[in-house]
């Protein structure tokens, strides 16, 4: 019989080998930890985690239709996420639990941002230069202040426009002030008076055609129109309107300073991540370009 199997030394060696194999699986060699292999499964996981939506079939189709350039960027994004996760694990931010992987990545991003942000300081010249390069970010759209008298299509039918034209003559001949608009016409779904309303807000409530026609008018004391909306016809008392403009630097200096600082911090954080990624080797085992 194989009596040697009963020897304590054999048991000790076997137990040691098992522990070594287990340790090697849990804690791979350092050089192996610097290689990130990205395959289809990892890309799908990354897409779903980023969107916070589980749709393997939909994301598989999205992945299949990606251009080479988009795939290269996606592989890098997934590799960055994996690298940050590993670095977070090394700092003890999480144990080997896939449920907290995204939180670890987010924590590492925040740590990188905070570390880089402490050294960022911008001069007044830096802030002004940022405004000069990004002034359109602060552009203000066209705005209008007006009141209106509404004539509903669903209530008056084809007579709505004619009723509006008759009321226009009545209001102007009687010098009816804009403040009395509520005494005429039909009840409107939204507001009666609009103060410095943006074009998007107006279009959302009246339609594009009405908005274009409104901005073609000039402010004055007379009632104007009728203008057609998606709801009916309107007589308009246009108090004021403002054309699109880019406000001067002095009017938005505080906001510009915040934006410039945020962008400088983001740029430094991305540079730090680039340096981190230089220590990793990315393998795309699916063979993408």
Order of alpha helices (4+ residues) and beta strands (2+ residues): alpha-beta-alpha-alpha-alpha-alpha-alpha-beta-beta-alpha-alpha-beta-alpha-alpha-beta-beta-beta-alpha-beta
